[in-house]
Amino acid sequence: MKLSVEISKYPLHQDYIPFIKGFIDRLNTYDDLKVITNTLSTQIFGDYDLVMSVLSTEIKRSYEEFGKAIFVCKFLNGDLSPQ
């Protein structure tokens, strides 16, 4: 099963850009995911189990490294990535 996720991260820190950039950079290290970033959010496309595992790992890592942050996620069944 394929999954599409739109995610926005809001670090509760004055210098927020490195926190967001680090999260996006880590998502881009997973070869089996398609990651598209724009100024408002990051979209992730791939196999359901892989996407959920990566999000679990990377959100936890963000909390451990940087402390408080808000993640806003939208999940949709299927791969809606641009062709």
N, C-alpha and C positions, 0 to 999 in steps of 0.2 A: 504494500500500500504506500502511496506517495503522500507527502504532506507539504503544505505551503504555510510559512509562518512569517508574519510581519512583527518585528520587535523594535521597541524603542527603549533605550536605557537613559535614566535620569539620575546620575550620581548626586548625592546630597553633599557636594563638596564645591568649594569656590572655584577651584581649578579643574573643571570637569572634563575638558577635552582629552587629556591623556587617558582618563579612565574609559571613555567611550572608544577612543581609537584602539586601545589595547584589546578590548573585547572584540571589536570588529576584526582586528588583525588575527586574533586567535581563531575566530570562526573561519577565516580564509585559509587556515592551515589544513583543513579537512578536505581532502581531494574529492570525496564522493558527495560533497554538498555544493550546491550552486548558491552563491551569496551575492546579492545585489544591494548596494548601499546608495542612499540618496541623502539629502539634507535633513529629512524628517525621521527616517527609519531605515532598518536593514531587513531585507527579505531573504528568507532561507528556504531552499527547496531541496527535497531529497526523500530518501526512504524514511518512513515514519519512525521506525525504531532508532535509526541513526540520528535523525534530527532531535528526537526527544533525549537521547543519551548525551549528545553534544550540548544541548541547552542545559541539561541538568549539571553536567560537568563544568561548563563555562560560567553559568550563573553562580554556582557555588564558589568557584575560584574568584569571581569578582567580589563576592561578599567577604571572602577570607582575606583578599589582598587590599581592598579599598574601603571596606566597611559598608555603610548604608547606601542603598541605591533603590530606585524604583524601576521595575521592568514592566512594560505594558506590551502584551502579546496578543496577537490575533491568529487563530489557527483555522485552516481550511483544508478539508480532505481533498487530495489531488495535487497535481503539479501544475500550478498556474504561472510558471516562469515564462518570460517572453521567449518566443522561438527564435 
